[in-house]
Amino acid sequence: MNTPSELKYTKDHEWIKIEGNVATIGITDFAQGELGDIVYVDVYTVDDDLNGGDVFGSVEAVKTVSDLFLPISGKVIEFNSELEDQPELLNSDPYGNGWIIKLEVAEGADHSELLSAEDYQAIIG
């Protein structure tokens, strides 16, 4: 399982990369493998201020739909529009072109629940 060490992770199988006050968020390689072929990504929260743990969208695979949970509080500022025509990017490149949203991190956002790559690996086995 690919788990880049420069990223942080959640128990809900999202990854987050924080650069300044902007975070890029997607699903992990483990998550896309468990979901199977992804056919649709629905993000309806652009321009919304959300709390960590809130649902910001969903991913639809051939056999299931899975909610997407925000790792930390902030304002959703961008959806990866490439996913509208190519949702399979989540399967083929989950940590690159398959990113899902960009978030303006809320001031004082709680990072304590974020996991290191090693801690995430321990959870998924």
QUIZIMO-V862746 format. One line per field, one symbol per residue. ss: DSSP state (@ for helix, = for strand, . for the rest). psi: psi as a letter, one per 30 degrees, with the letter a starting at -180 (. if undefined). burial: b if it has 24 or more other ideal C-beta (glycine too) atoms within 12 Angstrom, else e. A space follows every 50 residues. Layout:
ss=???
psi=???
burial=???
//
This chain:
ss=.......==....======..======.@@@@@@@..======.....== ....=======...=====....======..@@@@...@@@@........ =====.........=.@@@@@@@@.
psi=kkikffllllfghllkjkjbgkkkkalleeeeeeeajkfkkjjggkgkkl lkflkfalkkleflkklkkkelkakjfkkjfffefifffeefifgcfgle lkkjkkkgkjgffkkleeeeeeef.
burial=eebeeebbbbebbbbbbbeeeebbbbbbbbbbeebeebbebbbebeeeeb ebeeebbbbbbeeeebbbbbbbbbbbbbbbeebeeebbbbbeebbeebbb bbbbbbeebeeebbbebeebeeeee
//
